[in-house]
Amino acid sequence: MLIALDIGNTNIVIAVHDKQRWVQSFRIYSDQKKTTDEYFVVLDSLLSHANLHKHDISRAIISSVVPNLTRSMQKNIIRLFDVHPLMVDHSVETGLKRESIPDELGSDLLANAAQAHHMHPDGPVVVIDFGTALTLTTVGSDGSVLGVAIAPGLVTAVNALFGNTAQLPQVELKIPPSVLGRTSQDSIRSGIMFGYSGMVKTIIEKTEKELGQEVYVIATGGLSRTIAPLIDRINHISPMHTLDGLRLISDLN
C-alpha cells in the first residue's frame, strides 16, 4: 500500500491507498512547534488505531509547502515503515512538460496540475482548490503549466473579518437564502459565497478569453461542494484530487 502526506499551511493530510481506493485518511493540524518525536507519537497512534502496520506500507510520497515540517515527516515515515518517501519537487516525473513548470510552483499545486492533466488530457483544464488559499491552476492540452491565480481562501477571508472587527461574528460558511443579508451571519455569507463564486467565474472567463478556447474545470478542497452550486462552470468535483495527484506521481516514479 501507498501512504501519501500532503503537508499544508493549515493541515497535514495523511492517506493510505490499497491500489484500488483510499482506505484511510487523517487530518491533523500543521504545528511547526511540535518536535519530530511529538509527531511520531501522533502518527503512530493514528495508524495503529487504523490497524495499519509496518509491513502494510511499501511506498510513501510527501508533498510539503511547509519546509520546517518536511524533514520531520520524512524521518517519521522512515521510522514507522522503513520506507524512504518520494519527496515531490520539480525534478520528479509528473506527466507535465517540465520546462513549463514555474520555479515557485508549490508541490501541492504541482500534484493538482498533474492529476488534472491526467484526468482531462485532450484540452486545457483549470483545477480550483478551495483551501487555505484559493488557487486556480491552468494546464494546457500538451501538459504545459500555463499559470496560476491565487487569492485568500474562503475560511481565511472569514477569519480575517472575525479577527479584525469587533462586532462581526465567526460564521459557518454556507449559501445564504438571499444576497441581501439581514443578519451579520447572512451578510458575511452573502459577501463571501456570492463574492467568491463571482471571482472564480470571472477568472475562468478571462482564462478562456486569453486561451481562445473553453476550459474543463475541476474543483477540490474542503468547501468545493458547498460553493459548487453557485459556480455553474464546474465540470467535476474531485474531493481527493491532490492526493490522487500524489498517487499518480508515485506511480510515474
N, C-alpha and C positions, 0 to 999 in steps of 0.2 A: 504493500500500500504506500501511497504518497502522502506526506504531510506538507502542507503549504502554510506559510506565515506571511500575512500582509500587515506590515508594521506602519501604521499611520500616525498622524499627529495627535489624534484623539483616542483611537483604539488600536489594539492588536487583534487581528482575526486569525485564528488557528483552525484549520480544517483538514480532514482526512478523507482521501479518495481511494476507493477499492477497485479502480479500473472501470467501474460502471456508474458510480454515483458518489456524491459527498455523503459519507455515512455519519460523520460527526463534525460539528463546528462550535467554536467557542469565541467569545469576545471579551477581552479584558482591557482595562484602562491603560493607556500609554503613560507610564510614570517613570520619568528619567531619573528620579531619585532612588528608585529601587536598585539594589545590587543584583549581580548575576545570581548569587545564591538565593536571594528572595524570589526572583523569577523562576528559578529551578523548582522551588517548593510549590509555587502556583501551578506551573506546567505539569509537574509530576502528579499533583493532586487531581487536576482536571482530567488528565489522560488515564490515570488509574481508575477514577470513578467511571470512566467511559469504557473500562475493560480493554484498553489499548496497552500493549506491552512491547518491549524492546524488539522482539522477533517479528512483530506485525508490520513494522515500517522498514521499507527497503530503499526509499528515496525521499529526499527533502528539498524544498525550494523556499527561498526567503526573498521577499521584496521589502525594502525599507526606505522610508523617507525621513527617518529619524536616526542620524548617524550614531548618537550616543547609545541607542538600543541595539544597533545592528550586531556588533561583536558579542554582546551579552546573549542574544538569542541564538546566534551561531554556535557559541560554546555550549549552550544548554541542549541544543538539538544533538550535537555530537555526544554529549554526556549521557543523554537519555536513550539514544537509539544507536550509537556508534555508527552514525551515518554523516558524511560530510555534505552539508546542504549546498545546492547550487545557488549562488548569490546573483540576483538579477542586476545586470548593468548593461551598458551599451555594447559590450563585446559578445554577449550571448546570442545564439540564433533565435530569431523571433518570427521569421516568415515575412518580415518587413524589409524594405530597402534600407540597409544600414546607413548609407551616406545621407539619407534624408532625415535621420533622427536628430532633432535639435540637441545640442550639448547639455542643456539644462532640463531636458525632459525627465521627470521622475520615473522611478521603476514601476510605480503603480499605474501611471498613465501609459507607460510602455506596454504593460500587460493588457491594459484596456484596448490599446490600439491593435495589438497582435490578435486578440480574440475577436475584435470587431472585423478585421480583415479576413480572418479565418471563417467567420460566420457569413460574411457577405463579400466574397472576393470579386464579384462581377461589376461592381460600381463603387462610387465614393460613399463612405459611411461616416456618420457622426455618432460617437458614443458620449452620452451625457451622464456624468457621475455626480449624483446628489449627495455629496459627502461633506466633510468639514469645509472644504472648498467646493464650489460648483465648477466643474470643468467640462468643456466640450472639446473633444479631440477628434480631428477630422483626418481620415486616411483615404488616399486615392485608390483607384481600382488596380493600380500597379504595385500597391504595397508601400507607397510613399507616405510618410507622415507629413501632412500638409500644414498643420498648425493646431494651436490650442487657444481657447478662450477661457479665462479664469475669473471667477467672481467669488465673494464670500458665500459660503453655504447658507442654506435657509436657517438652520439652527444657529449658526454663527451670527447671522444678522439679528435674530430674535434675542440672543444673549447680549449682543451689543446694545440693543434697546433697553433690555432689562437692567443691565449693569450701569448704564449711563443716564438713566432717567429716574427721577424719584417716584413718580406716580404710575408708571406703566408696569403692568404685572408680567411675570413669566407665563407663557401660554403654551398649550399643546397645539401643534400645527395641524390643521385640517381645513377643508374647504368651507368657508362661511356661507350662510344662507343668502347673503347679499353683499355686493361690493360696497354698499353703504352701511358701514358698521355702526351699530347703535350702542355697543359696549366697548370697553377698552380691548377686551379679548378679540371680539369680532373685527374691530378696526385694525388690529395688528394682523390678524389672519388675512383680512382683505388686502392690506398693503403687501404682505409677504407672498401669499399664494398667487394672487392675480398679478402682482408686480413681477414676480419671478417667472411665471408662466409666459407673460408677455415678453420679458427679456430673452428667454430661451427661444421663443418663436422668432423674434427679431434676428437673433444671431444665426439661426438656421436659414432664414430667408436671405440674409446678407451673404452667408456662406454659399448658398446656391447661386446668387447673383454673381459672385466672384468666380465661381467654377463654371458657370454657364450650364449647369445641369442639376437635376434633382438628386438629393442625397437620401440614403436609408438611415433611419435614426434608431439607435438602441439606447435605452435608459437603464441605469443601475443605481445602486446606493439606497440607503435606508428610507428615503422619502419619495423614491421614484413612483411607487404605486399610489401614494397619497396625492401627488400633484399631477399624475398622468392624465386624469380625466379633463384637466384644463388645457392640455397640450395635444391637440389632435394630430400633430406631426410625428408623434412617437409611433414607430412601426413595431417595436418589440421591447418588452421589459425583461431584463436578464439579471435576476437578483444576485447570482453568484458570478457575475461577469469577470471581475478582477481575479478571483480565484480560478475561474476557468481559464483565464489567460495565463496564469502561473502554471497550471497543469499543462497547457499547450506548450509553453516554453520548456518545461521539464521534459516533455516527450521529444521535442525537437533537439534537445541537447543530450 
